[in-house]
Amino acid sequence: QMDTEGNFKRNDAGFLNAVEKGGRFEPEASRYHLYVSLACPWSAGTLAALKYKGLDEDVIGYSVVHPTWGRTRPDDPNDEHCGWHFRSPGDDPVPNSLGHGSNECDDALIPDTINGAKTIRDLYEMA
C-alpha cells in the first residue's frame, strides 16, 4: 500500500456498502453478525458502540475470537498465515507461538455459530 514515491496510501476497502433503508443491505433485526477481537482496539470499539446503541440484544449478534494468533492452516507446511481463531469458554488454553506461556479460554469468547468458521480467515474466504 505505497504510492510511487514510497508513501503509505491506503487501498480502497473491498466492502463499501452501507446498511440503510432502500439500500442493498436493509436494516433488519438478526440479519447482521459482528465478528470481534477484544485484542483489537478498533474491533472492541465496534462492540462498545453496538452495546452503547442497545443493538446487542436481539438486533445484531456477535462472536468474539481468542486474542492469541495462530496458524490458520496448521496442516499445510507451506501456508504460514497466522490469525485469530474462534474458541469456546473452557477449551484448552491457547499457547503463544513464541513460547511465552498460554492464554485461557474464558467466558468472553463466543464461537461463530452463524457460519461455523474456525478462523477469521475462513470468513474472508467465505465472502
N, C-alpha and C positions, 0 to 999 in steps of 0.2 A: 504494500500500500504506500508506495512512494511515487512522487511525480518525477519528471525528467531531471529535476535539479537536486534530487535526493531528499526532498522534504516529505514529511508524513502527510498523506492525503487519504482520508477515509473513503473507501469504496461505497457506493450506494448499497443500502441494505436490500436483501432479496425479498423481504417481507415488508411491504409498504402499505398494505391495506388498513383502513380504519374500521372500527366497529361502530356502525352508525345506521340509523333508520334509513331505509331506501338504498343503502349501500350493498356491496357484495356480501358483507358479513353483518347481518342484523343483530341487534342486542336481543338476547333471549336467555332466560334462566336455564342453567345447566347445559348450555351449549358450548361453553368455553372451559378450558382447563389450563391452569398455570403451573409451570414447572420451575422450581426454585432451588437454589443452594443457599443456605444460611451463611456460607463462607464467602459469598459474593455480595458486596455492598449494593450493587445495582439490583440484583435479584431479590435480596432481602428487602430492599426499598419498595419493590413492586408488591411484595406480600404485605408490607406495612400499609401501603396505600389501599390495597384490597380490604384489609381489616378496618382501616380508618373510615372507608366509604361504606362499610357494612355489606360488602359484596361477598364475603367469605361464608355466609350462611345460606346455603341452598341456591346461590346465584352463580358463582364461579368457583369450581373446585380447584384443588391444587395438590401437587405432590412435592415432597422435599427429598432431595438426594443426600447421600452421605457426603461429608465435606472432604474426604480423602480421595484424591485422584488415583486411578488405577488403569492398567492397560485395558482397552475396550475390546480387544480381540486377543486374549492371552494364549489361545491355542494356535495362533498364527505367528510364527517366529519372525516373519518379515514385516509385520504390522506393529509398529512401536507406539501408535497413538494412545495417549492417556486422556482420561476424562472422568467425569462424575458418574457414579453408579447408584442405582436405587437399591436400598436395603430396607429391611423391616426391623422395628424395635425388637431387641432380644437376639438378633442374628449375632454370629461370632464377630468379635472386634476386627476391624479392618487395619492391617499393618501398613505403616508408612513405607513407601517404596525405597526410601533412603535408609531404612533400618532404624529409625528413631521411634520405636515403640509402635503402639496401635491406638486406634480410637474406637470407643464403644459404639454400638448401635442403639441409641437411646430413643426415647419416646417422641423426639422431634421429627424422626424420619417417617415419611409417608410414601409407600411404594406407588408405582404407576399402575393403577387399576383400570385406567381407560384404554391404553394401548398395549399394556403388558411389556413395556420397554424395560430392559435391564440397565441401559446406559442412556445418557443424553445423546450420544452418537446414534443410537438406534432411532431416536425421534427424528433427528436430521435426515437419516436415510429413509425414514417413512414419508417425510414431507416431500 
